[in-house]
Structure formats: structure tokens, C-alpha cells
Amino acid sequence: MADVKAIETEMEEIQMLMKIWNQFYRILTTTFFDKDADIKNLDREFQRIKQIIAEHHGHFMKVIKKDFHIGQSIMTTVKRTISLEGFMNLSDLEIRKTLIEWHDANILLNETLGSLECQRDLEMRGIAQKRSKEARKHQKSEGGSSAGTIKLVINIVIIVAIVGALVLFWDQISQSAIYQNYLAWMIDPILNMLGIATEKAGDAAAQAAG
């Protein structure tokens, strides 16, 4: 999340500069639309806005993605408009040039913000995909472990059932012809060693030997 926070910090910086840049334009153009505007009072606000732009311009130039020269024109525009009264005394050509520069910079600010938003969304998507992948891997691991446990329990149940059946029907099994002819010679000695052979099994083994 560190990269996301860094990107969001840059976005906040650009958004703040965009707000100030629009205030700069609003006050600048007031000289055209309001002939009775108090230029001296407006100029104090204008100078404050210019100062804020100058303070944040260096950071903006670090995060700018598209056009360094248009970004640099922000300061060119600010320096050219020394005061509102001075702006009003510029030639028509210089005024048009200043306004065109403002619009170009405004577009660049919006494009830079959009680029940062895209970076943030891609970063967040990557984080979400990574977490989803880890969750699926963990779920799969747990599922495999659960399946292995179930398989083991089933095998134990089957073995217990087989042993139970052998114990229950041992007399019949040990006396059967198949057991006596093919299995007794191998199994009976083992049972005798373990001390669990039945008398009938032992008698059957003796008869088979005789």
C-alpha cells in the first residue's frame, strides 16, 4: 500500500494546484467582466495565489508526465502577470498568449491527475489480485489437507471393518479349505508368535501338517 499512498499524496498536490490555478484565472479574468471591480483588493488575493503556485510548482514539475514545457509555462504566466493592473495594460496579443498558456497548463494538470489516478487504480488492482491469489492458494491448501484427512479416516474405517470381520468369522475362515491349503502355513506361525492364535486354528494347522 506504500506506493498507493505516495500516488494519492501526489494526486492531492495536483488537485490543490488545480484549485489555486482556477482561482488565479477567475481573478485574472475579473478585470474583463467587472469594470467596477476593486482591483487593489483583488490584487492582494491575486498575489497570495501567485505565491502558493510558486511554492508548489517545483513538486508539480517532479510528477509531470507529458509536457515539461507547458508545465514550465505555469511559472512563465505567473511571472508575466506581475499585478492585475499590469495585466490590464498588456497588449491584446500578450493577453491572448497569457490566457492560452493558462488553458494549456490547465489541460496538463487534468491529464497529470488522470495519469496518477490510472497508476493508483492499477496498483490497487495488483494488490487485490495478489491477495485473491494468496487466498485461493490458502483455500486450496486447506482443501487438500481436509481431503487427505477424510481419505485417511475412510481407510482406517475400512481396515477396522476388515479386521472386525476377520475376528468375527475367524473360526470359519481358519477352517476353510482355501485358508488351510494356501494361507495357514504363512499366517498361523505369525499368529502363534503374537500369541493370538485360537486353539481351532492351531489344531487345524497341526492337521494340515500331519
JOMO-V968131 format. One record per pair of residues at least 24 apart in sequence whose ideal C-beta (glycine too) atoms are under 10 Angstrom apart, sorted by the first residue. I is the first residue (numbers start at 0). J is the second residue. Records with the same first field share a line. If there is no record, write none. Layout:
BEGIN
I = J + J
END
This chain:
BEGIN
0 = 122 + 123 + 126
1 = 122
2 = 118 + 119 + 122 + 123 + 125 + 126
3 = 118 + 119 + 120 + 122 + 123 + 125 + 126
4 = 119 + 122
5 = 118 + 119 + 122
6 = 62 + 114 + 115 + 116 + 117 + 118 + 119 + 120 + 121 + 122 + 123
7 = 115 + 116 + 119 + 122
8 = 58 + 62 + 115
9 = 58 + 59 + 61 + 62 + 111 + 112 + 114 + 115 + 118 + 119
10 = 62 + 111 + 112 + 113 + 114 + 115 + 116 + 118 + 119
11 = 115
12 = 55 + 58 + 59 + 61 + 62 + 111 + 112 + 115
13 = 55 + 58 + 59 + 62 + 63 + 108 + 109 + 111 + 112 + 113 + 114 + 115 + 116
14 = 108 + 112 + 115
15 = 51 + 55 + 59
16 = 51 + 52 + 54 + 55 + 56 + 58 + 59 + 73 + 104 + 108 + 111 + 112
17 = 59 + 104 + 105 + 108 + 109 + 111 + 112
18 = 48 + 51
19 = 47 + 48 + 49 + 50 + 51 + 52 + 54 + 55
20 = 48 + 51 + 52 + 55 + 59 + 73 + 76 + 77 + 101 + 104 + 105 + 108
21 = 48 + 101 + 105 + 108
22 = 47 + 48 + 51 + 52
23 = 48 + 49 + 51 + 52 + 73 + 76 + 77 + 80 + 101 + 104 + 105
24 = 48 + 76 + 98 + 101 + 102 + 104 + 105
26 = 80 + 83 + 86
27 = 76 + 80 + 83 + 86 + 87 + 94 + 97 + 98 + 101
28 = 86 + 98 + 101
29 = 83
30 = 83 + 84 + 86 + 87 + 94
31 = 86 + 87 + 94 + 98
36 = 83
38 = 82 + 83 + 84 + 86 + 87
39 = 82 + 83 + 84
41 = 82 + 83 + 84
42 = 81 + 82 + 83 + 84 + 85 + 86
43 = 83
44 = 83
45 = 80 + 82 + 83 + 86
46 = 81 + 82 + 83
48 = 77
49 = 74 + 76 + 77 + 78 + 80 + 81 + 82
50 = 77
52 = 76 + 77
53 = 77 + 78
59 = 104 + 107 + 108 + 111
62 = 111 + 112 + 114 + 115
63 = 107 + 108 + 110 + 111 + 114
64 = 107 + 110 + 111 + 113 + 114 + 115 + 118
65 = 106 + 107 + 110 + 111 + 114
66 = 103 + 104 + 106 + 107 + 110 + 111
67 = 107
68 = 103 + 107
69 = 100 + 103 + 104 + 105 + 106 + 107 + 108 + 110
70 = 103 + 104 + 107 + 108 + 111
71 = 104
72 = 96 + 97 + 99 + 100 + 101 + 103 + 104 + 107
73 = 100 + 101 + 103 + 104 + 105 + 107 + 108
74 = 104
75 = 100 + 104
76 = 100 + 101 + 103 + 104
77 = 101 + 104
166 = 195
169 = 195 + 196 + 197 + 199 + 200
170 = 197 + 199 + 200 + 203
171 = 199
172 = 200
173 = 197 + 199 + 200 + 201 + 202 + 203 + 204
174 = 199 + 200 + 202 + 203 + 206
175 = 203
178 = 203 + 207
179 = 203 + 204 + 206 + 207
180 = 207
183 = 207 + 208
184 = 208
END
